[in-house]
Amino acid sequence: MTDTLQEAENVERVHWRSISAAIASISVVGIAIGLGIPLLSVILESRGYSSSMIGLNTAVAGIASIAAAPLATPIAMRFGVVWTMLAMILAGAVAFVGFYFAQSFWMWFPLRAVLHVALTVLFILSEFWISTCAPPHRRGLVLGIYATVLSLGFAAGPWLFSQIGSSGFLPFGLTFAFVMIAAIPVLLARSESPKIVSEGGKGGFFRYIWIVPTATAAVLVFGAVETGGFALFPIYGQRIGYTEGEAALLLTMIGLGNFLLQIPIGMLSDRIGDRRILLLICALVGLGGTLAMPLLTVNWHLMAGMLFVWGGVVAALYTVGLAHLGAQLSGRDLASANAAFIFCYGVGMILGPQVIGIFMDIFGPNGFGWALAVFFGGYIAIGLGRIAAKSSR
């Protein structure tokens, strides 16, 4: 009886040391990404490569991420979560420094592949670690903290880049140092890391996409909207009459909403019995904001206020989707589902810019909002269908 009570208390307790280690590790990696990714593009441009060639090299990141996602769980099962994360930290750090020494452009392709395989596995295992250590009644709060700290890390990277520039070894050495620092919290909390054991389940990786489709579809939509929206919003803003600076500030408002609203929305998700309802509300807000954009273009301040709320609520598709995933699965299933979650995010990253770009070519500036509306509308249909299916049982 005592053992049972202790076990229950352990489940309900927030393992802050373990959670903090995983969040700190992946957030330091986030700083490195925010610093390193623009650095690589600037260097390639300074060497005279065309935008299409830079884009081709960057596209390797998405392909590598999609290819790596199914491998994360088997590797972690074989070598353990901590040792796999440490190996990926080392591989990512070495690959990044390799860009400095690689003078031939073709060498940047395998280096980019290694870097993003490592980053993908790190994100999958970190999110699995965080979800596993967060008790059910606090999972939304914990993941909200994770999303907030990670977004702060991503924002800090470009600021560092603006301070140190792209010349010499310094930016590469600093990025290498940040990535290696990420190993420290992982080592300190290695005794509390989760284990992934085979539970005799059958079926391949891709079945996990369909086990919790409300979560995986949410992250696909978020990946499409975030990547495509951020890439093409400056163009959309200029076509509807904003200056380059005004459009950039609107993007800042979206990022600010993302940063400030994840913890409150995460806490709200802990109080809702069925997180699918909150995911559906997030998609409805996303659709409503998208449809309101043409009406608000005449007033920059109204547009900025709307995008602040819109950015935070849409970003919650990732946070709440991850919490919903953790509430439905555990153990190896959760690790594999986390991998499927990141896989779908990668698919969204590829789909978003393509679909939005095509819509803008066909329909002009309004195509930007219509393309986003298609993604949100599709998700709303999926969410309503899943909730209706549960109600009919």
C-alpha positions as CSV (number, residue, x, y, z in Angstrom):
1,M,0.0,0.0,0.0
2,T,2.8,2.4,0.9
3,D,4.6,1.6,-2.4
4,T,1.5,2.3,-4.3
5,L,1.1,5.7,-2.6
6,Q,4.7,6.6,-3.3
7,E,4.3,5.6,-6.9
8,A,1.2,7.8,-7.2
9,E,3.0,10.7,-5.5
10,N,5.9,10.3,-7.9
11,V,3.6,10.4,-10.9
12,E,1.9,13.6,-9.6
13,R,5.1,15.3,-8.7
14,V,6.8,17.7,-11.2
15,H,10.4,16.5,-11.8
16,W,11.8,20.0,-12.1
17,R,15.4,19.0,-12.1
18,S,14.9,16.5,-15.0
19,I,12.6,18.8,-16.9
20,S,14.9,21.8,-16.4
21,A,17.8,19.8,-17.8
22,A,15.9,18.9,-20.9
23,I,14.6,22.4,-21.4
24,A,17.9,24.0,-20.8
25,S,19.7,21.7,-23.1
26,I,17.4,22.2,-26.1
27,S,17.1,25.9,-25.5
28,V,20.9,26.4,-25.7
29,V,20.7,24.4,-28.9
30,G,17.9,26.9,-29.9
31,I,20.3,29.8,-29.4
32,A,22.9,28.0,-31.6
33,I,20.3,27.5,-34.3
34,G,19.2,31.1,-34.2
35,L,22.8,32.2,-34.5
36,G,24.0,29.6,-36.9
37,I,21.3,29.3,-39.6
38,P,21.4,32.9,-40.8
39,L,25.2,32.8,-40.5
40,L,25.4,30.0,-43.1
41,S,23.1,31.9,-45.6
42,V,25.1,35.1,-45.2
43,I,28.4,33.3,-45.8
44,L,27.1,31.5,-48.9
45,E,25.8,34.8,-50.3
46,S,29.1,36.5,-49.7
47,R,30.8,33.8,-51.7
48,G,28.6,34.6,-54.6
49,Y,26.2,31.7,-54.6
50,S,22.7,32.4,-56.0
51,S,19.6,32.4,-53.9
52,S,18.4,29.2,-55.6
53,M,21.6,27.4,-54.6
54,I,21.4,28.7,-51.1
55,G,17.8,27.6,-50.9
56,L,18.8,24.2,-52.3
57,N,21.3,23.7,-49.6
58,T,18.9,24.9,-46.9
59,A,16.2,22.5,-48.2
60,V,18.5,19.6,-47.2
61,A,17.6,20.5,-43.6
62,G,14.0,19.6,-44.1
63,I,14.8,16.4,-46.0
64,A,17.3,15.4,-43.3
65,S,14.7,16.1,-40.5
66,I,12.1,14.0,-42.2
67,A,14.6,11.1,-42.7
68,A,15.9,11.3,-39.2
69,A,12.5,11.2,-37.4
70,P,11.8,7.5,-37.8
71,L,15.3,6.6,-36.6
72,A,15.2,8.5,-33.2
73,T,13.3,6.0,-31.2
74,P,15.2,2.8,-32.4
75,I,18.6,4.6,-31.7
76,A,17.5,5.7,-28.2
77,M,16.3,2.2,-27.4
78,R,19.6,0.8,-28.4
79,F,21.9,3.2,-26.8
80,G,19.8,5.1,-24.2
81,V,18.2,8.6,-24.2
82,V,21.2,10.3,-22.6
83,W,23.9,8.8,-24.6
84,T,22.0,9.3,-27.8
85,M,21.5,13.0,-27.0
86,L,25.1,13.4,-26.1
87,A,26.2,11.8,-29.4
88,M,23.8,14.1,-31.3
89,I,25.2,17.2,-29.5
90,L,28.7,16.2,-30.4
91,A,27.8,15.4,-34.0
92,G,25.9,18.6,-34.4
93,A,28.7,20.7,-32.9
94,V,31.4,19.1,-35.1
95,A,29.3,19.4,-38.2
96,F,28.7,23.1,-37.6
97,V,32.4,23.8,-37.2
98,G,33.0,21.8,-40.3
99,F,31.3,24.6,-42.4
100,Y,34.1,26.9,-41.5
101,F,36.7,24.6,-42.9
102,A,34.7,23.3,-45.9
103,Q,35.7,25.5,-48.8
104,S,33.9,23.4,-51.5
105,F,30.2,24.0,-51.8
106,W,29.4,20.3,-52.2
107,M,30.8,19.6,-48.7
108,W,28.0,21.8,-47.2
109,F,25.3,19.3,-48.3
110,P,26.5,16.3,-46.1
111,L,27.4,18.7,-43.3
112,R,23.9,20.3,-43.4
113,A,22.4,16.7,-43.4
114,V,24.4,15.6,-40.4
115,L,23.6,18.9,-38.5
116,H,19.9,18.6,-39.0
117,V,19.7,14.8,-38.3
118,A,21.4,15.6,-35.0
119,L,19.1,18.5,-34.2
120,T,16.0,16.5,-35.1
121,V,16.9,13.6,-32.8
122,L,17.7,16.1,-30.0
123,F,14.3,17.7,-30.3
124,I,12.4,14.4,-30.4
125,L,14.2,13.0,-27.3
126,S,14.1,16.3,-25.4
127,E,10.3,16.6,-25.9
128,F,9.9,13.0,-25.0
129,W,11.9,13.6,-21.8
130,I,9.8,16.6,-20.9
131,S,6.5,15.0,-21.6
132,T,7.4,11.9,-19.6
133,C,8.5,13.9,-16.5
134,A,5.5,16.2,-16.5
135,P,2.6,15.0,-14.5
136,P,-0.8,14.9,-16.3
137,H,-2.3,17.9,-14.4
138,R,0.8,20.1,-15.1
139,R,1.8,18.9,-18.6
140,G,0.4,22.0,-20.4
141,L,2.1,24.3,-18.0
142,V,5.5,22.5,-18.4
143,L,5.2,22.4,-22.2
144,G,4.2,26.1,-22.2
145,I,7.4,26.9,-20.2
146,Y,9.4,24.8,-22.7
147,A,7.9,26.6,-25.7
148,T,8.5,30.0,-24.1
149,V,12.2,29.3,-23.2
150,L,12.8,27.8,-26.6
151,S,11.4,30.8,-28.4
152,L,13.6,33.1,-26.2
153,G,16.6,31.0,-27.3
154,F,15.7,31.3,-31.0
155,A,15.3,35.1,-30.5
156,A,18.7,35.4,-28.7
157,G,20.5,33.7,-31.6
158,P,19.9,36.4,-34.3
159,W,20.6,39.1,-31.7
160,L,24.0,37.5,-31.0
161,F,24.6,37.2,-34.8
162,S,23.9,40.9,-35.2
163,Q,26.5,41.7,-32.5
164,I,29.4,39.5,-33.7
165,G,28.8,39.4,-37.5
166,S,29.8,36.6,-39.9
167,S,33.6,37.1,-40.4
168,G,36.2,34.8,-39.0
169,F,36.0,31.8,-36.7
170,L,34.3,33.6,-33.8
171,P,30.6,32.9,-34.8
172,F,31.5,29.3,-35.5
173,G,33.4,28.9,-32.3
174,L,30.6,30.5,-30.3
175,T,28.0,28.3,-31.9
176,F,30.2,25.2,-31.2
177,A,30.5,26.3,-27.6
178,F,26.7,26.8,-27.1
179,V,26.0,23.4,-28.6
180,M,28.6,21.7,-26.3
181,I,27.2,23.5,-23.3
182,A,23.9,21.8,-23.9
183,A,25.6,18.6,-22.9
184,I,26.1,19.8,-19.3
185,P,22.5,19.7,-18.1
186,V,21.9,16.4,-19.8
187,L,24.9,14.9,-18.0
188,L,23.8,16.4,-14.6
189,A,20.4,14.8,-14.9
190,R,21.4,11.5,-16.6
191,S,20.2,9.5,-13.6
192,E,16.6,10.8,-14.1
193,S,16.4,10.4,-17.8
194,P,13.5,8.3,-19.1
195,K,14.1,4.9,-20.6
196,I,12.6,3.6,-23.8
197,V,12.0,-0.1,-23.7
198,S,10.4,-2.4,-26.3
199,E,6.8,-3.2,-25.3
200,G,6.2,-5.8,-28.0
201,G,4.1,-3.5,-30.1
202,K,3.7,-4.1,-33.8
203,G,3.5,-1.8,-36.7
204,G,5.9,0.7,-38.2
205,F,6.7,4.3,-37.5
206,F,4.1,5.8,-39.8
207,R,1.2,4.3,-37.8
208,Y,1.9,6.8,-35.0
209,I,0.8,9.6,-37.3
210,W,-2.7,8.2,-37.3
211,I,-2.8,7.1,-33.6
212,V,-3.3,10.7,-32.4
213,P,-4.2,12.5,-35.6
214,T,-5.5,15.6,-33.9
215,A,-2.0,16.3,-32.5
216,T,0.0,15.3,-35.6
217,A,-2.3,17.3,-37.9
218,A,-2.0,20.3,-35.6
219,V,1.7,20.4,-35.8
220,L,1.6,19.9,-39.6
221,V,-0.6,23.0,-39.9
222,F,1.6,24.9,-37.5
223,G,4.7,24.0,-39.5
224,A,3.1,25.1,-42.7
225,V,1.7,28.3,-41.3
226,E,4.9,29.2,-39.4
227,T,7.4,28.5,-42.1
228,G,5.3,29.7,-45.1
229,G,3.8,32.6,-43.2
230,F,7.1,33.9,-41.9
231,A,8.9,33.4,-45.3
232,L,6.2,35.2,-47.4
233,F,4.6,37.7,-44.9
234,P,7.2,40.4,-45.8
235,I,6.2,40.0,-49.5
236,Y,2.5,40.0,-48.6
237,G,3.0,43.1,-46.4
238,Q,4.7,45.1,-49.1
239,R,2.1,44.1,-51.7
240,I,-0.7,45.4,-49.5
241,G,1.0,48.8,-48.9
242,Y,3.2,48.4,-45.8
243,T,6.8,49.4,-45.8
244,E,9.5,46.8,-45.3
245,G,10.0,48.1,-41.7
246,E,6.3,48.0,-40.9
247,A,6.0,44.4,-42.2
248,A,9.0,43.4,-40.1
249,L,7.4,44.9,-37.0
250,L,4.2,42.9,-37.7
251,L,6.3,39.8,-37.7
252,T,7.8,40.8,-34.4
253,M,4.3,41.1,-33.0
254,I,3.6,37.6,-34.1
255,G,6.7,36.4,-32.4
256,L,5.9,38.4,-29.2
257,G,2.5,36.8,-29.0
258,N,4.1,33.4,-29.4
259,F,6.6,34.2,-26.6
260,L,4.0,35.6,-24.1
261,L,1.0,33.4,-24.6
262,Q,2.3,29.8,-24.4
263,I,2.4,29.5,-20.6
264,P,-1.2,30.9,-20.1
265,I,-2.6,28.7,-22.9
266,G,-0.6,25.7,-21.5
267,M,-2.1,26.3,-18.1
268,L,-5.6,26.6,-19.7
269,S,-5.1,23.2,-21.4
270,D,-4.5,21.6,-18.0
271,R,-8.0,22.7,-17.0
272,I,-9.7,21.3,-20.0
273,G,-10.7,17.7,-20.0
274,D,-10.3,17.2,-23.8
275,R,-7.4,19.1,-25.2
276,R,-8.8,18.5,-28.7
277,I,-11.4,21.2,-28.0
278,L,-8.7,23.7,-27.2
279,L,-6.8,22.7,-30.4
280,L,-10.0,23.3,-32.3
281,I,-10.5,26.7,-30.7
282,C,-6.9,27.6,-31.7
283,A,-7.6,26.6,-35.3
284,L,-10.8,28.7,-35.3
285,V,-8.9,31.7,-34.0
286,G,-6.3,31.1,-36.7
287,L,-8.9,31.0,-39.4
288,G,-10.8,34.0,-38.0
289,G,-7.5,36.1,-37.9
290,T,-6.6,35.0,-41.4
291,L,-10.0,36.1,-42.8
292,A,-9.8,39.4,-40.9
293,M,-6.4,40.4,-42.3
294,P,-7.8,42.1,-45.5
295,L,-10.2,44.1,-43.3
296,L,-7.5,45.4,-40.9
297,T,-4.8,46.4,-43.4
298,V,-6.0,50.0,-43.3
299,N,-5.0,50.3,-39.7
300,W,-1.5,49.1,-38.8
301,H,-2.1,49.2,-35.0
302,L,-5.3,47.0,-35.3
303,M,-3.4,44.6,-37.5
304,A,-0.5,44.5,-35.0
305,G,-2.9,43.8,-32.1
306,M,-4.7,41.1,-34.0
307,L,-1.4,39.4,-35.1
308,F,-0.1,39.5,-31.5
309,V,-3.1,37.3,-30.3
310,W,-3.1,35.3,-33.6
311,G,0.6,34.5,-33.3
312,G,0.3,33.2,-29.8
313,V,-2.8,31.2,-30.3
314,V,-1.7,29.6,-33.5
315,A,1.7,28.7,-31.9
316,A,-0.3,26.8,-29.2
317,L,-1.2,24.3,-31.9
318,Y,2.3,23.0,-31.3
319,T,2.3,23.3,-27.5
320,V,-1.2,21.9,-26.8
321,G,-0.7,19.3,-29.6
322,L,2.4,18.1,-27.8
323,A,0.5,18.0,-24.4
324,H,-2.4,16.1,-26.0
325,L,0.1,13.6,-27.4
326,G,1.7,13.1,-23.9
327,A,-1.7,12.6,-22.3
328,Q,-2.7,9.8,-24.7
329,L,0.6,7.7,-24.9
330,S,3.5,6.6,-22.8
331,G,6.8,4.8,-23.0
332,R,8.0,3.7,-26.4
333,D,4.7,4.7,-28.0
334,L,5.2,8.2,-26.7
335,A,8.8,8.4,-28.0
336,S,7.7,7.1,-31.4
337,A,4.7,9.5,-31.5
338,N,7.0,12.4,-30.6
339,A,9.1,11.4,-33.7
340,A,6.0,11.3,-35.8
341,F,5.0,14.7,-34.4
342,I,8.4,16.2,-35.6
343,F,8.1,14.3,-38.9
344,C,4.7,16.0,-39.5
345,Y,6.2,19.4,-38.6
346,G,8.8,18.8,-41.2
347,V,6.2,17.9,-43.8
348,G,4.4,21.2,-42.9
349,M,7.6,23.1,-43.4
350,I,7.9,21.8,-46.9
351,L,4.2,22.2,-47.8
352,G,3.6,25.7,-46.3
353,P,5.9,27.9,-48.5
354,Q,4.9,25.9,-51.6
355,V,1.1,26.2,-51.1
356,I,1.2,29.8,-50.0
357,G,3.5,30.8,-52.8
358,I,1.3,29.1,-55.4
359,F,-1.8,30.8,-54.0
360,M,-0.1,34.2,-54.1
361,D,1.0,33.7,-57.7
362,I,-2.6,32.7,-58.8
363,F,-4.7,35.1,-56.6
364,G,-2.4,37.9,-55.8
365,P,-1.8,39.2,-52.2
366,N,-5.2,37.8,-51.0
367,G,-3.8,34.3,-51.9
368,F,-1.6,34.6,-48.7
369,G,-4.6,34.6,-46.4
370,W,-6.6,32.1,-48.5
371,A,-3.8,29.6,-48.4
372,L,-3.6,29.9,-44.6
373,A,-7.4,29.5,-44.5
374,V,-7.1,26.2,-46.4
375,F,-4.7,24.8,-43.7
376,F,-6.8,26.0,-40.8
377,G,-10.1,24.9,-42.4
378,G,-8.7,21.4,-43.1
379,Y,-7.6,21.1,-39.5
380,I,-11.0,22.2,-38.2
381,A,-12.7,19.5,-40.3
382,I,-10.3,16.9,-38.9
383,G,-10.9,18.1,-35.3
384,L,-14.7,18.2,-35.6
385,G,-14.6,14.8,-37.1
386,R,-12.6,13.3,-34.3
387,I,-14.7,14.9,-31.6
388,A,-17.9,13.8,-33.3
389,A,-16.6,10.2,-33.7
390,K,-15.9,10.1,-29.9
391,S,-19.3,11.5,-29.1
392,S,-21.1,8.9,-31.2
393,R,-19.5,6.0,-29.3
